[in-house]
Amino acid sequence: MTVLTCTSCSKSFEVQGTSNISTLDGRMLYLKTVKDGKLKSIDSCEVVHGQFKFSGATDSVCMATIFMDEESVMPIVLEEGKISIQLNNTKQNCTGTELNDKLFQFIDNYNKLQSQYSDLSHRENQAIMDGEDMNAVYKSITADAERIAMEQDKLITGFICDNFDNILGPGVFMMITSGYEYPELTPWIEDIMSKATDTFKTNSYVKDYMDAAQRNQNIMNGMETPAPQPQAPIGTSDVMPPTPAEMAAPAE
């Protein structure tokens, strides 16, 4: 689910956006959250000369998604205050409030590591053209890939653990697990849950994911019979925000 509720008091928000992508001019953007189990647009606006604006009130601090037509563009945290968004061909950024600052600093750090991954294939291609010893090249590339993977794991795990008790912990957990084919109990998830606070464990998305993952585990172990009508895996809904990997891709 896109909305992951943490608190329950009325919050007014204002989102000011700018873009240098000329093809966005004249397009409609929609700010959407899930209410009562359904995806709902809480505001919309037209991009005019690279400017757009959302405003409104929400009963709780929550994560929402900006859509262009039916395509998700970026996640944001709806919290009290003035939120600034920049959309360009190479980067999306959201600042101005505490949680949005933290979220997009995390996304920026994640994207830098993703860029390092992309550079590995360029290094391989360049080495082939230069006639280098490919055994040595592959050894170096493999070592760097393992290092980057460890840094990503440390970044993601540390961020979730540091934000167990606010919207960002469950929100990033959702971003990561939405990329899974189906809910499963991976060693990484078991490690996260072994450290998690009650606030994180009882979050609606986390709880639903863990229940589904445990059912799948029981089915694989022969301890439970599959439901007659298979349900869509958690994370396949079109209301999901972009994953960190998707955030690394340039805006179109």
VENPECOR-V858703 format. One record per pair of residues at least 6 apart in sequence whose C-alpha atoms are under 7 Angstrom apart, sorted by the first residue. I is the first residue (numbers start at 1). GAP is how many residues later the second one is. Records with the same first field share a line. If there is no record, write none. Layout:
BEGIN
I=GAP, GAP
END
This chain:
BEGIN
1=33, 204, 238, 239
2=31, 32, 61, 62, 237, 238, 239
3=30, 31, 59, 60, 61
4=58, 59, 163, 167, 201
5=55, 56, 57, 162
6=54, 55, 56, 160, 161
7=53, 54
8=51, 52
9=50, 51
10=47, 48, 49, 50
11=46, 47, 48, 49, 68, 69
12=44, 45, 46, 68, 69
13=42, 43, 44, 65, 66, 67, 68, 69
14=40, 41, 42, 67, 68, 69
15=38, 39, 40, 67, 68, 69
16=36, 37, 38, 67, 68, 69
17=34, 35, 36, 67, 68, 69
18=32, 33, 34, 67, 68, 69
19=31, 32, 67, 68, 69
20=30, 67, 68
21=67, 68
24=23
25=22, 23, 24, 25
26=20, 21, 22
27=19, 20
28=16, 17, 18, 19, 40
29=15, 16, 17, 37, 38, 39, 40
30=11, 13, 14, 15, 36, 37, 38
31=10, 11, 12, 13, 34, 35, 36
32=7, 8, 9, 10, 32, 33, 34
33=6, 7, 8, 31, 32
34=6
39=200
43=11
44=10
45=7, 8, 9
46=6
61=17, 18
62=15, 16, 105
63=12, 13, 14, 15
64=11, 12, 13, 14
65=7, 9, 10, 11, 176
66=6, 7, 8, 9
67=6
72=169, 170
74=167, 168
75=166, 167
76=24
77=22, 23
81=16
82=14, 15
83=11, 12, 13, 14
84=10, 11, 12
85=8, 9, 10
86=6, 7, 8
87=6
88=163
89=161, 162, 163
90=160, 161
91=159, 160
93=11
94=6, 7, 10
95=6
103=65
107=137
110=42, 134
111=137
113=35, 39
114=134
117=28
120=21
160=9, 12, 13
161=8
163=6
164=32, 33, 35, 36
165=34, 35
170=30, 36
175=66, 67, 68, 69
176=67
177=58
178=56, 57, 58
179=56
182=51, 52
183=26, 29, 30, 50, 51
184=29, 32
185=28
201=6
209=25
218=6
219=6, 7
END
